[in-house]
Amino acid sequence: MAYDDEEPEPEPLRDPEKLEQSQARIRELYEVRRTVLRWVYAGLAVLVIVIVVLALTR
């Protein structure tokens, strides 16, 4: 996809308040992703344990 010269580039954030809000949203998103990954890994671990138990008892 070619760069459209007609479209103006977004201005960088210079307002300290908006910059802090943006950083806070990024931190919040990072924490949510970490929490979701923990639950996914826990679910996968339980699934692996169930599969191993089923395989050994058959």
MODELLER restraints for C-alpha pairs under 7 A, 6 or more apart:
rsr = mdl.restraints
at = mdl.atoms
rsr.add(forms.Gaussian(group=physical.xy_distance, feature=features.Distance(at['CA:13:A'], at['CA:19:A']), mean=5.99, stdev=0.5))
